[in-house]
Structures are given as structure tokens and as C-alpha cells.
Amino acid sequence: SSILHKALAGCLKRLKNTHGIQEGRFRKVMLEKGVKIIDQSNVYQIEELRGYGAFGKVFKCRKEQTGETVAVKVFNKIRRNSARLELRAYKELSVLESDKNNLIRFFDSFIYKDHTFLVFEHLDVNLNELVKRHNKILSVAEIRPIAEQLLVSLRALKSIGLTHTDIKPDNMMLVHSDSKPFKVKLIDFGIAIKTAKIVSTSLMQPKGYRAPEVHLGLPRDEGIDMWGLGCVLVFLFIGSHLFPLNEYESMRLIVKWMGLPVNSMLENGMGRPNKLHHHLKSLNDLVIMKPYFKSPTERADENDFINLLRKMLALNPADRIHPEDALKHKFITMEHLPGSSSDTHGKPTESHITDQDYVSTPSTLTISEAIFHR
């Protein structure tokens, strides 16, 4: 931990010293398959591009000295300050045990040809890829270990006063997608921020996963991460986003399904809800098609899953469940499942399911009825 801390400090210092270099003096670097990225003590050979975003690209690389496969995130000259901010986040995270808290392991950082490189453990696929590319909608028994592990992650972040702010399926990765129960880790702390430094007027969180208090421009804390996680769990369950990516439509559906914000939220907000009232009656509910046959045990399990979602997606942040309490919820502890154990991660044992248990239930689920009906 002390070695990693020194490496982070060294890279931050180098970034600070080179921050003012004129653009014309930057050297170009080709980033494609087969190219070698050279550090003072390591050589990383690019195998494939794994992802990219506003702040940089991520490559799957092989560490020549050991043959180890790693993930390398690259920031170009324009994004140098973004690299500095992300390194500061990993400096905060260095006091936590990565594996124990289901956080991606950060290995190293260095500068090569005026580009900043961050080295991480290599993971398999993110949850968005799992659902979309593999056409995989998860059962609540499969969702449970994912929910539990990510709640542990949020509990750890809360303990050090850090808010991720970018909770979404893309930022949660499976260690091995073909191994069950799924082992998942929280990644990408590029826009994480100390909770005490969050500015209430700042626009944050990805569209579709944005908490009501952010939509309304109200004070917020790490509870926005809990809201985001609740939306992720719904995504895993139904295979689509709970709320649309359009901010206005998203807030309209929040009001449609969960009611108007309390007066204090409306009075202190930035005036955005005023135009919502005029359009509420014309909003059609979002219907998700999900045919299914469930045993009584499985239906009870789904009911407890939905109960937890309601607490995670509480409209008023003061009412939203905290990670520690969520980990004690019976959906996570499996107290409601007869004969279940942590070894099965909540999957009902075969002995508790008979042919008589299976009954037909409606083939459509209205999200407002299934999740927000009280």
C-alpha cells in the first residue's frame, strides 16, 4: 500500500510539472494492436481496444515481464487534468482493500510520450455487455450476489467519504462472465468526488441513472450512488433502462411512478418541476414485457427484491436506504428462503420446488405497479 501510495504521488507530481507544456511539443504515440508501451520498469504490449469514453481509451495489454494480462487506460495530452483527478481518487481508495470491497485493483501509473497511462487488473465484461451483447436478463437469484457485492462497495466508499457519481452498468465488471455466482467489481473512479465537496448545482450522474435531487439541483450526498445502483439492478432484471435518457422525460416518469417531490424539495429546487405539472396527465406508463412462470418461493423472492428497490429508489434522499442497512435487508440475507444458504447465493434448492409450485402469472409487468406500487 505504501509503495502504491508513493507511485501515485510521483505520477501526480510529474503531471503537475508538465501540465503547462505547449501542445506543439507533445509527441505522438500510436495505440493499436502489437504496439509496445514502455515504462521505466515494464513493457506493455497492446492486444486489443476494450473501451473508450470522453476521458480516454482502455486497452487489454500483456505485461511482457510476467505475461500477465492487464487493462491500461490512456489519457491523451488534452485529458491530462482528468488523469490527475482520477489518480487522486485512487489515492483515496488506497486505504481500502480492493478485493474485499469489490473495487477494481489499481496497479501503476506512468507517463509515456506525453500520454498518461493507468494500469489496472483485467476484468471480463461489464454488466451492460452482459445484458445487451449476451442477451442475458438475470433472475433475482443471479442479481442477489451482484447487489450484495456492490452494496459492499458503496459501504466502503461511504466509510472514506467518497461518492462515485457515475454508477451505471458500464462501470461494473464481472471478473469471469462464465463463472457463477457472478463476481463483480466497481470500476472507473474518474469523476469520483469527496462527498463533502459536492456542489449542489453541479450536473452529475449519467442520464437515466440520475437521482431526483440532482435533477432538481438540490443538495446531495453519497445517496445518489444508491439511487444509481437501484436503477442498475432494475436494468439487470428487465433488460432495459428504468428511466429514459432524456432528462425531462426521466423526471416526468419519476413523478408519474413515485409521486411529486415533497414540498421542501420543490421549494428549494431550481424551478424545473413547474413545467412538469402541465404534462403529467399525458404521460403514458412504461410497460415492460416479461413472460414468466414462478414458484411461490420465487415469487416471494421477487417481492423482497422489489421491496429493496423501493428503499433504494426512495424519492426523498433522507428516506433512501444506506448501504449498511441494505446489506441487512432480507433479500440480501435470504432469511425468507427456506433451506437456502450463502453457498447458493439465494437460489432456492431443487427440493423446495415441485411441479405443483409452478403457476402462471400475468405476462406483462408495469414498472409502476411492480416497483413503485405501494
C-alpha positions as CSV (number, residue, x, y, z in Angstrom):
1,S,0.0,0.0,0.0
2,S,2.8,2.4,0.8
3,I,4.6,1.6,-2.5
4,L,1.4,2.2,-4.4
5,H,0.9,5.5,-2.5
6,K,4.4,6.7,-3.4
7,A,3.9,5.7,-7.1
8,L,0.6,7.7,-7.2
9,A,2.3,10.7,-5.5
10,G,5.2,10.5,-8.0
11,C,2.9,10.4,-11.1
12,L,0.7,13.3,-9.7
13,K,3.9,15.4,-9.3
14,R,5.0,14.7,-12.8
15,L,1.6,15.5,-14.2
16,K,1.6,18.8,-12.3
17,N,5.1,19.7,-13.6
18,T,4.1,19.0,-17.2
19,H,0.7,20.5,-17.1
20,G,1.7,23.7,-18.8
21,I,3.6,22.2,-21.8
22,Q,2.5,23.7,-25.1
23,E,0.5,21.5,-27.4
24,G,3.0,21.7,-30.2
25,R,5.7,20.0,-28.1
26,F,3.7,16.8,-27.4
27,R,4.9,13.7,-29.1
28,K,2.5,11.4,-30.9
29,V,2.0,7.8,-29.9
30,M,0.4,5.1,-32.0
31,L,-2.0,3.0,-30.0
32,E,-3.0,-0.2,-31.8
33,K,-2.6,-4.0,-31.6
34,G,1.0,-5.0,-31.2
35,V,2.3,-1.6,-30.1
36,K,4.5,-1.6,-27.0
37,I,4.0,0.9,-24.3
38,I,7.3,1.4,-22.3
39,D,7.5,2.3,-18.7
40,Q,10.8,2.7,-16.7
41,S,10.5,-0.9,-15.5
42,N,7.7,-2.5,-17.5
43,V,6.7,-3.1,-21.2
44,Y,3.0,-3.5,-22.0
45,Q,2.0,-4.8,-25.4
46,I,-1.4,-3.9,-26.7
47,E,-3.7,-6.8,-27.6
48,E,-7.0,-5.1,-28.2
49,L,-9.1,-2.0,-27.6
50,R,-11.6,-2.8,-24.8
51,G,-13.4,0.5,-24.5
52,Y,-13.3,4.3,-24.8
53,G,-15.1,7.3,-23.4
54,A,-14.9,11.0,-23.0
55,F,-11.7,10.8,-20.9
56,G,-9.7,8.1,-22.6
57,K,-9.3,4.7,-24.1
58,V,-8.8,1.3,-22.3
59,F,-6.7,-1.4,-23.8
60,K,-6.2,-5.0,-23.0
61,C,-2.4,-5.4,-22.7
62,R,0.1,-8.1,-21.9
63,K,2.9,-7.3,-19.4
64,E,6.0,-8.7,-21.1
65,Q,8.0,-9.4,-18.0
66,T,5.4,-11.7,-16.4
67,G,2.9,-12.5,-19.2
68,E,0.1,-11.1,-17.0
69,T,-2.9,-9.6,-18.7
70,V,-3.8,-6.1,-17.5
71,A,-6.1,-3.2,-18.5
72,V,-4.4,0.0,-19.4
73,K,-6.3,3.3,-19.5
74,V,-4.7,6.0,-21.7
75,F,-5.2,9.8,-21.4
76,N,-4.0,12.0,-24.2
77,K,-2.4,15.4,-23.8
78,I,-5.8,17.2,-23.6
79,R,-7.1,15.0,-20.8
80,R,-4.1,15.2,-18.6
81,N,-6.0,17.0,-15.9
82,S,-8.6,14.2,-16.0
83,A,-5.9,11.7,-15.3
84,R,-4.8,13.8,-12.3
85,L,-8.3,13.8,-10.9
86,E,-8.6,10.0,-11.3
87,L,-5.3,9.4,-9.7
88,R,-6.4,11.4,-6.7
89,A,-9.4,9.2,-6.4
90,Y,-7.2,6.1,-6.4
91,K,-5.1,7.7,-3.7
92,E,-8.2,8.0,-1.6
93,L,-9.1,4.4,-2.4
94,S,-5.6,3.1,-1.5
95,V,-6.7,2.8,2.2
96,L,-9.3,0.2,1.3
97,E,-8.8,-3.5,0.4
98,S,-9.8,-3.7,-3.2
99,D,-10.8,-7.4,-3.4
100,K,-12.6,-7.3,0.0
101,N,-14.6,-4.3,-1.1
102,N,-15.2,-5.4,-4.7
103,L,-13.2,-2.5,-6.2
104,I,-11.0,-2.7,-9.2
105,R,-7.3,-3.1,-8.4
106,F,-5.1,-0.2,-9.4
107,F,-1.5,-1.2,-10.1
108,D,0.5,1.6,-11.5
109,S,0.6,4.9,-13.4
110,F,3.2,6.4,-15.7
111,I,3.8,8.9,-18.4
112,Y,5.0,7.8,-21.9
113,K,5.4,10.2,-24.8
114,D,3.3,12.8,-23.1
115,H,0.4,10.4,-22.5
116,T,-0.7,9.3,-19.1
117,F,-1.2,5.6,-18.5
118,L,-3.1,3.9,-15.6
119,V,-2.7,0.2,-15.1
120,F,-5.4,-2.0,-13.6
121,E,-6.3,-5.6,-13.2
122,H,-8.0,-7.0,-16.3
123,L,-11.7,-7.9,-15.9
124,D,-14.1,-9.7,-18.2
125,V,-17.3,-7.9,-19.3
126,N,-19.3,-5.1,-17.9
127,L,-22.9,-5.5,-16.9
128,N,-24.2,-3.6,-20.0
129,E,-22.3,-6.0,-22.2
130,L,-23.6,-9.0,-20.3
131,V,-27.2,-7.9,-20.8
132,K,-27.0,-6.4,-24.3
133,R,-24.4,-8.4,-26.1
134,H,-25.1,-11.7,-24.5
135,N,-28.9,-11.1,-24.4
136,K,-28.9,-12.1,-20.8
137,I,-31.6,-10.9,-18.4
138,L,-30.9,-12.1,-14.9
139,S,-33.1,-13.8,-12.3
140,V,-33.3,-12.3,-8.8
141,A,-31.2,-15.2,-7.6
142,E,-28.4,-14.1,-10.0
143,I,-28.9,-10.5,-9.2
144,R,-28.6,-11.0,-5.4
145,P,-24.8,-11.6,-5.2
146,I,-24.2,-8.7,-7.6
147,A,-26.4,-6.5,-5.4
148,E,-24.6,-7.6,-2.3
149,Q,-21.1,-7.1,-3.6
150,L,-21.9,-3.6,-5.0
151,L,-23.6,-2.6,-1.7
152,V,-20.3,-3.6,0.0
153,S,-18.5,-1.3,-2.5
154,L,-20.8,1.6,-1.6
155,R,-20.4,0.9,2.1
156,A,-16.6,1.1,1.6
157,L,-16.9,4.4,-0.3
158,K,-19.1,5.9,2.3
159,S,-16.6,5.0,5.0
160,I,-14.0,7.2,3.4
161,G,-16.4,9.9,2.3
162,L,-16.1,9.3,-1.4
163,T,-19.0,9.4,-3.9
164,H,-18.6,7.6,-7.2
165,T,-21.1,9.7,-9.1
166,D,-21.0,7.5,-12.2
167,I,-22.9,4.4,-11.2
168,K,-24.1,2.6,-14.3
169,P,-23.9,-0.9,-15.8
170,D,-20.8,0.0,-17.9
171,N,-18.9,0.7,-14.7
172,M,-19.5,-2.6,-13.1
173,M,-17.5,-5.5,-14.4
174,L,-17.6,-9.3,-13.9
175,V,-14.3,-11.0,-13.1
176,H,-15.4,-14.0,-15.1
177,S,-18.6,-14.0,-17.0
178,D,-18.8,-17.8,-17.3
179,S,-18.4,-18.4,-13.6
180,K,-21.3,-18.3,-11.2
181,P,-22.2,-16.9,-8.8
182,F,-21.0,-13.8,-10.5
183,K,-18.1,-11.9,-9.0
184,V,-18.4,-8.2,-9.8
185,K,-16.3,-5.1,-9.2
186,L,-16.9,-1.4,-9.3
187,I,-14.6,0.4,-11.8
188,D,-13.9,3.9,-13.2
189,F,-13.4,6.4,-10.5
190,G,-12.6,9.2,-13.0
191,I,-15.2,11.6,-11.7
192,A,-15.5,10.4,-8.1
193,I,-15.5,13.2,-5.6
194,K,-15.2,13.7,-1.9
195,T,-18.8,13.8,-0.6
196,A,-18.1,16.9,1.4
197,K,-17.0,18.8,-1.7
198,I,-20.1,18.0,-3.8
199,V,-21.7,21.2,-5.2
200,S,-25.5,21.1,-5.3
201,T,-25.7,23.0,-8.6
202,S,-23.3,20.6,-10.4
203,L,-24.9,18.3,-13.0
204,M,-23.7,14.8,-12.3
205,Q,-24.5,11.2,-12.8
206,P,-25.3,9.5,-16.2
207,K,-28.7,10.2,-17.8
208,G,-31.2,7.5,-16.9
209,Y,-29.4,6.9,-13.6
210,R,-29.7,10.4,-12.2
211,A,-31.2,10.9,-8.8
212,P,-34.2,13.2,-8.3
213,E,-32.2,15.6,-6.1
214,V,-29.7,16.0,-9.0
215,H,-32.5,16.7,-11.5
216,L,-33.8,19.4,-9.1
217,G,-30.5,21.0,-8.3
218,L,-30.7,20.2,-4.6
219,P,-28.0,19.3,-2.1
220,R,-26.9,15.7,-2.5
221,D,-24.5,13.2,-0.9
222,E,-23.4,9.6,-1.5
223,G,-27.1,8.6,-1.6
224,I,-27.1,9.4,-5.3
225,D,-24.9,6.3,-5.8
226,M,-27.6,4.2,-4.0
227,W,-30.2,5.6,-6.5
228,G,-27.9,4.7,-9.4
229,L,-27.4,1.1,-8.1
230,G,-31.1,0.7,-7.7
231,C,-31.5,1.6,-11.4
232,V,-28.7,-0.8,-12.3
233,L,-30.5,-3.7,-10.6
234,V,-33.7,-2.9,-12.4
235,F,-31.7,-2.9,-15.7
236,L,-30.4,-6.4,-14.9
237,F,-33.9,-7.6,-14.1
238,I,-35.8,-6.2,-17.2
239,G,-33.0,-5.8,-19.7
240,S,-33.7,-2.1,-20.3
241,H,-33.2,1.3,-18.6
242,L,-35.8,2.1,-15.9
243,F,-35.7,5.8,-16.9
244,P,-35.2,7.2,-20.4
245,L,-32.0,9.1,-21.2
246,N,-33.9,12.3,-21.8
247,E,-33.7,14.3,-18.6
248,Y,-37.1,15.9,-18.9
249,E,-38.9,12.6,-19.6
250,S,-36.9,10.9,-16.9
251,M,-38.1,13.3,-14.3
252,R,-41.7,13.1,-15.6
253,L,-41.6,9.3,-15.1
254,I,-40.1,9.7,-11.6
255,V,-43.1,11.9,-10.8
256,K,-45.5,9.5,-12.5
257,W,-44.4,6.4,-10.7
258,M,-43.3,7.8,-7.3
259,G,-45.4,11.0,-6.8
260,L,-44.4,14.6,-6.6
261,P,-41.3,15.5,-4.5
262,V,-42.1,16.7,-1.0
263,N,-42.7,20.5,-0.7
264,S,-39.2,21.1,0.7
265,M,-37.6,19.6,-2.4
266,L,-39.8,21.7,-4.7
267,E,-39.3,24.9,-2.7
268,N,-35.5,24.5,-2.7
269,G,-35.2,23.2,-6.3
270,M,-34.2,25.1,-9.3
271,G,-37.8,25.5,-10.7
272,R,-37.6,22.6,-13.1
273,P,-40.7,20.8,-11.7
274,N,-43.0,23.7,-12.5
275,K,-43.3,22.7,-16.2
276,L,-43.8,19.0,-15.2
277,H,-47.3,19.6,-13.7
278,H,-48.7,20.7,-17.0
279,H,-47.7,17.5,-18.8
280,L,-48.2,14.8,-16.1
281,K,-51.6,13.7,-17.3
282,S,-50.5,12.9,-20.8
283,L,-47.6,10.7,-19.7
284,N,-48.0,7.0,-20.7
285,D,-46.7,4.5,-18.2
286,L,-43.7,2.4,-19.3
287,V,-44.7,-1.2,-19.8
288,I,-42.1,-3.9,-19.8
289,M,-42.9,-7.3,-21.3
290,K,-41.6,-10.2,-19.2
291,P,-43.4,-13.5,-19.6
292,Y,-42.6,-15.8,-16.7
293,F,-43.7,-18.8,-14.6
294,K,-42.7,-18.6,-10.9
295,S,-43.0,-20.9,-8.0
296,P,-44.4,-19.4,-4.8
297,T,-40.8,-19.3,-3.4
298,E,-39.5,-17.5,-6.4
299,R,-42.4,-15.0,-6.4
300,A,-41.7,-14.2,-2.7
301,D,-38.1,-13.7,-3.6
302,E,-39.0,-11.2,-6.3
303,N,-41.3,-9.4,-3.9
304,D,-38.5,-8.9,-1.5
305,F,-36.2,-7.8,-4.3
306,I,-38.8,-5.2,-5.3
307,N,-39.1,-4.1,-1.6
308,L,-35.4,-3.4,-1.5
309,L,-35.6,-1.5,-4.8
310,R,-38.3,0.8,-3.3
311,K,-36.0,1.6,-0.5
312,M,-33.0,2.2,-2.8
313,L,-35.2,4.4,-5.1
314,A,-36.8,6.5,-2.4
315,L,-37.7,9.8,-3.9
316,N,-36.6,11.8,-0.8
317,P,-32.8,11.2,-0.2
318,A,-33.5,11.3,3.5
319,D,-35.6,8.2,3.2
320,R,-33.2,6.3,0.9
321,I,-31.7,3.2,2.4
322,H,-28.0,3.3,3.4
323,P,-25.5,0.5,2.3
324,E,-25.2,-0.9,5.7
325,D,-28.9,-1.3,6.2
326,A,-29.4,-2.6,2.6
327,L,-26.9,-5.4,3.4
328,K,-29.2,-6.4,6.3
329,H,-32.3,-6.5,4.1
330,K,-33.9,-10.0,3.9
331,F,-33.5,-10.1,0.1
332,I,-29.7,-10.0,0.7
333,T,-29.6,-12.1,3.9
334,M,-32.0,-14.7,2.3
335,E,-33.9,-15.1,5.6
336,H,-37.1,-15.6,3.6
337,L,-35.8,-18.5,1.6
338,P,-36.3,-21.9,3.2
339,G,-33.2,-24.1,3.0
340,S,-31.1,-21.5,1.2
341,S,-27.5,-20.8,2.1
342,S,-24.8,-18.4,1.2
343,D,-23.3,-21.2,-0.9
344,T,-26.2,-21.0,-3.3
345,H,-26.3,-17.2,-3.1
346,G,-30.1,-17.3,-2.6
347,K,-31.1,-19.8,-5.3
348,P,-33.8,-22.0,-3.9
349,T,-32.8,-25.6,-3.6
350,E,-34.4,-28.0,-6.0
351,S,-36.1,-29.9,-3.1
352,H,-38.3,-26.9,-2.5
353,I,-39.6,-26.6,-6.0
354,T,-42.2,-29.1,-7.3
355,D,-44.4,-29.3,-10.4
356,Q,-47.4,-28.1,-8.3
357,D,-45.4,-25.0,-7.3
358,Y,-45.4,-23.5,-10.8
359,V,-48.4,-21.4,-11.7
360,S,-49.0,-18.9,-14.5
361,T,-48.8,-15.2,-13.7
362,P,-49.6,-12.2,-15.9
363,S,-47.2,-11.9,-18.9
364,T,-46.8,-8.2,-18.5
365,L,-45.3,-6.2,-15.7
366,T,-46.0,-2.5,-15.4
367,I,-42.9,-0.9,-13.8
368,S,-45.1,1.5,-11.7
369,E,-47.1,-1.5,-10.4
370,A,-44.2,-3.8,-9.8
371,I,-41.7,-1.5,-8.3
372,F,-43.5,1.6,-7.0
373,H,-46.9,0.3,-6.2
374,R,-47.5,0.7,-2.5
